[in-house]
């Protein structure tokens, strides 16, 4: 298998994501190669061309629809024996109207696995709003890269929660592009403009930390004067959740790639994942974790192989499985 990782090769989230995939591959006897796109669409396409021109084609190519490159990758590998699998983000409804879905127009596109991003945005917002009860309160929101699938879906979850809580007033939503420095600079201006903000919703952890730094500089104490949500699995964010600087933390999607390796391993062995939950899957991996769970996850992530035998989740080794039902429960035991 080859994974066209869209992230930076030094980016903690995508590096950890890849590490979980490699742990699954090691347990299942899969040869997995990961190439980083460095968040550059041209680099991602160049990596795909290199795979195609290599001495031996992989059995499976795993790609993300970040920067909406999915249809171009499908066209590039059309007619080859390589089986394609969309991971983390799949084709949008507009893209599918032209390209079709898995096993349709592109027969070698066999499936997709994405996280419950909309639900994550919603759960974070609901838990954040609960910190202040029913009193009127002002909110700032930091989303990722405009119009990308993960950012758009998490925003949608936020807006669903806002519709249920009219006492929460969204003062402004900005695009921090997943970056701490950008969110910090934005928050410096926003906290001058909206001095009575008490809630900050962030679509990832880096932007939450940028906004938190700006809040500290104007004398606001996280967890007391202002309440922050975050999403991810960095050691830093787990520690912030344990301290209480982060009030609401969603995590779990860093495991997604490992579960994809399990599904494709089984597919190669003749156990089609389409018969165990469908070819297009939304995995409900995002979970809100409390301080104790954050500490537990921090310890499990530090262990080699995460303390998991991935064969426990494979239909090849567990033929009685009727559905995969992936979750992070295995890391919380």
BELTA-V561625 format. One record per pair of residues at least 12 apart in sequence whose C-alpha atoms are under 7 Angstrom apart, sorted by the first residue. I is the first residue (numbers start at 0). J is the second residue. D is the distance in whole Angstrom. If there is no record, write none. Layout:
i->I j->J d->D
i->I j->J d->D
This chain:
i->0 j->30 d->6
i->0 j->31 d->5
i->0 j->32 d->6
i->0 j->57 d->6
i->0 j->58 d->6
i->0 j->59 d->5
i->0 j->60 d->6
i->1 j->31 d->6
i->1 j->32 d->5
i->1 j->33 d->6
i->1 j->57 d->7
i->1 j->59 d->6
i->1 j->60 d->5
i->1 j->61 d->6
i->2 j->32 d->6
i->2 j->33 d->5
i->2 j->34 d->6
i->2 j->60 d->6
i->2 j->61 d->5
i->2 j->62 d->6
i->3 j->33 d->6
i->3 j->34 d->5
i->3 j->35 d->6
i->3 j->36 d->7
i->3 j->43 d->7
i->3 j->61 d->6
i->3 j->62 d->5
i->4 j->33 d->6
i->4 j->34 d->6
i->4 j->35 d->5
i->4 j->36 d->6
i->5 j->35 d->6
i->5 j->36 d->5
i->5 j->37 d->6
i->5 j->38 d->5
i->5 j->43 d->7
i->5 j->63 d->7
i->5 j->65 d->7
i->6 j->35 d->6
i->6 j->36 d->6
i->6 j->37 d->5
i->6 j->38 d->5
i->7 j->35 d->6
i->7 j->36 d->7
i->7 j->37 d->4
i->7 j->38 d->6
i->8 j->35 d->6
i->8 j->37 d->6
i->11 j->233 d->7
i->12 j->233 d->7
i->15 j->253 d->7
i->16 j->253 d->5
i->16 j->254 d->6
i->16 j->256 d->7
i->19 j->254 d->6
i->19 j->256 d->7
i->19 j->257 d->5
i->20 j->256 d->5
i->20 j->257 d->4
i->20 j->260 d->7
i->22 j->304 d->5
i->23 j->257 d->5
i->23 j->260 d->7
i->23 j->261 d->7
i->23 j->309 d->6
i->24 j->260 d->6
i->26 j->308 d->7
i->26 j->309 d->6
i->26 j->310 d->7
i->27 j->310 d->7
i->40 j->66 d->7
i->56 j->81 d->7
i->57 j->81 d->6
i->58 j->81 d->5
i->58 j->82 d->6
i->59 j->81 d->6
i->59 j->82 d->5
i->59 j->83 d->6
i->60 j->81 d->7
i->60 j->82 d->6
i->60 j->83 d->5
i->60 j->84 d->6
i->61 j->83 d->6
i->61 j->84 d->5
i->61 j->85 d->6
i->61 j->86 d->6
i->62 j->84 d->6
i->62 j->85 d->5
i->62 j->86 d->6
i->63 j->85 d->5
i->63 j->86 d->5
i->63 j->87 d->6
i->63 j->88 d->5
i->63 j->89 d->6
i->64 j->88 d->5
i->64 j->89 d->5
i->64 j->90 d->6
i->65 j->88 d->7
i->65 j->147 d->7
i->66 j->147 d->6
i->69 j->90 d->6
i->70 j->98 d->7
i->73 j->105 d->7
i->77 j->105 d->7
i->81 j->107 d->7
i->82 j->107 d->5
i->82 j->108 d->6
i->82 j->109 d->6
i->83 j->107 d->6
i->83 j->108 d->5
i->83 j->109 d->6
i->84 j->108 d->6
i->84 j->109 d->6
i->84 j->110 d->5
i->84 j->111 d->6
i->85 j->110 d->6
i->85 j->111 d->4
i->85 j->112 d->6
i->86 j->111 d->6
i->86 j->112 d->5
i->86 j->113 d->6
i->87 j->112 d->6
i->87 j->113 d->4
i->87 j->114 d->6
i->88 j->113 d->6
i->88 j->148 d->6
i->89 j->111 d->6
i->89 j->113 d->7
i->109 j->278 d->7
i->110 j->278 d->5
i->110 j->279 d->5
i->111 j->278 d->6
i->111 j->279 d->5
i->111 j->280 d->6
i->112 j->259 d->7
i->112 j->279 d->6
i->112 j->280 d->5
i->112 j->281 d->6
i->112 j->282 d->7
i->113 j->280 d->6
i->113 j->281 d->5
i->113 j->282 d->6
i->114 j->252 d->6
i->114 j->281 d->5
i->114 j->282 d->5
i->114 j->283 d->6
i->114 j->284 d->6
i->115 j->281 d->6
i->115 j->282 d->6
i->115 j->283 d->5
i->115 j->284 d->7
i->115 j->285 d->6
i->116 j->149 d->6
i->116 j->152 d->6
i->116 j->153 d->5
i->117 j->152 d->4
i->117 j->153 d->5
i->117 j->155 d->6
i->117 j->156 d->5
i->118 j->156 d->6
i->119 j->153 d->6
i->119 j->156 d->7
i->119 j->249 d->7
i->119 j->285 d->6
i->120 j->153 d->4
i->120 j->154 d->6
i->120 j->156 d->4
i->120 j->157 d->5
i->121 j->156 d->4
i->121 j->157 d->5
i->121 j->159 d->7
i->121 j->160 d->6
i->123 j->228 d->6
i->123 j->247 d->6
i->123 j->249 d->7
i->124 j->157 d->6
i->124 j->160 d->6
i->124 j->200 d->7
i->125 j->160 d->6
i->126 j->247 d->7
i->127 j->228 d->7
i->127 j->247 d->6
i->133 j->166 d->7
i->134 j->166 d->7
i->135 j->166 d->5
i->135 j->167 d->6
i->136 j->166 d->6
i->136 j->167 d->5
i->136 j->168 d->6
i->136 j->197 d->7
i->137 j->167 d->6
i->137 j->168 d->5
i->137 j->169 d->6
i->137 j->170 d->6
i->137 j->195 d->7
i->137 j->196 d->5
i->137 j->197 d->6
i->137 j->198 d->6
i->138 j->167 d->7
i->138 j->168 d->6
i->138 j->169 d->5
i->138 j->170 d->6
i->138 j->196 d->6
i->138 j->197 d->6
i->138 j->198 d->5
i->138 j->199 d->6
i->139 j->169 d->6
i->139 j->170 d->6
i->139 j->171 d->6
i->139 j->172 d->6
i->139 j->198 d->6
i->139 j->199 d->5
i->139 j->200 d->6
i->140 j->171 d->6
i->140 j->172 d->5
i->140 j->173 d->6
i->140 j->199 d->6
i->140 j->200 d->5
i->140 j->201 d->6
i->141 j->172 d->6
i->141 j->173 d->5
i->141 j->174 d->6
i->141 j->175 d->6
i->141 j->200 d->6
i->141 j->201 d->5
i->141 j->202 d->6
i->141 j->206 d->7
i->142 j->154 d->7
i->142 j->173 d->6
i->142 j->174 d->5
i->142 j->175 d->6
i->142 j->176 d->7
i->142 j->201 d->6
i->142 j->202 d->5
i->143 j->174 d->5
i->143 j->175 d->5
i->143 j->176 d->4
i->143 j->177 d->5
i->143 j->202 d->6
i->144 j->174 d->6
i->144 j->176 d->4
i->144 j->177 d->7
i->145 j->174 d->6
i->150 j->202 d->7
i->153 j->202 d->7
i->175 j->206 d->6
i->177 j->203 d->6
i->177 j->205 d->6
i->177 j->206 d->6
i->178 j->205 d->6
i->178 j->206 d->6
i->179 j->205 d->5
i->179 j->206 d->5
i->179 j->208 d->6
i->179 j->209 d->4
i->180 j->209 d->6
i->182 j->206 d->5
i->182 j->209 d->5
i->182 j->210 d->6
i->183 j->209 d->4
i->183 j->210 d->5
i->183 j->212 d->7
i->183 j->213 d->6
i->186 j->210 d->5
i->186 j->213 d->6
i->187 j->213 d->5
i->197 j->224 d->7
i->197 j->225 d->4
i->197 j->226 d->6
i->198 j->225 d->6
i->198 j->226 d->5
i->198 j->227 d->6
i->199 j->226 d->6
i->199 j->227 d->5
i->199 j->228 d->6
i->200 j->227 d->6
i->200 j->228 d->5
i->201 j->228 d->6
i->201 j->229 d->5
i->202 j->229 d->6
i->202 j->230 d->6
i->203 j->229 d->5
i->203 j->230 d->4
i->203 j->231 d->6
i->204 j->229 d->5
i->204 j->230 d->5
i->204 j->231 d->6
i->204 j->236 d->6
i->207 j->227 d->7
i->207 j->228 d->7
i->207 j->229 d->6
i->221 j->244 d->5
i->222 j->243 d->6
i->222 j->244 d->5
i->222 j->245 d->7
i->222 j->246 d->6
i->226 j->246 d->6
i->227 j->245 d->5
i->227 j->246 d->6
i->227 j->247 d->7
i->228 j->245 d->6
i->228 j->246 d->6
i->228 j->247 d->5
i->228 j->248 d->6
i->229 j->245 d->7
i->229 j->247 d->6
i->229 j->248 d->5
i->229 j->249 d->6
i->230 j->248 d->5
i->230 j->249 d->5
i->230 j->250 d->6
i->231 j->249 d->6
i->231 j->250 d->5
i->232 j->250 d->6
i->234 j->297 d->6
i->237 j->293 d->5
i->237 j->294 d->7
i->237 j->297 d->6
i->240 j->290 d->6
i->240 j->293 d->7
i->241 j->290 d->4
i->241 j->293 d->6
i->241 j->294 d->7
i->247 j->287 d->7
i->248 j->287 d->6
i->248 j->288 d->6
i->249 j->285 d->6
i->249 j->286 d->5
i->249 j->287 d->4
i->249 j->288 d->6
i->250 j->285 d->5
i->250 j->286 d->6
i->250 j->287 d->7
i->251 j->284 d->5
i->251 j->285 d->5
i->251 j->286 d->6
i->251 j->327 d->6
i->252 j->284 d->6
i->252 j->285 d->6
i->261 j->313 d->6
i->265 j->313 d->7
i->265 j->314 d->6
i->265 j->315 d->6
i->270 j->314 d->7
i->270 j->315 d->7
i->275 j->321 d->5
i->275 j->322 d->4
i->275 j->323 d->7
i->276 j->322 d->5
i->282 j->325 d->7
i->283 j->326 d->7
i->284 j->326 d->5
i->284 j->327 d->6
i->292 j->331 d->7
i->295 j->331 d->6
i->296 j->330 d->6
i->296 j->331 d->7
i->299 j->330 d->6
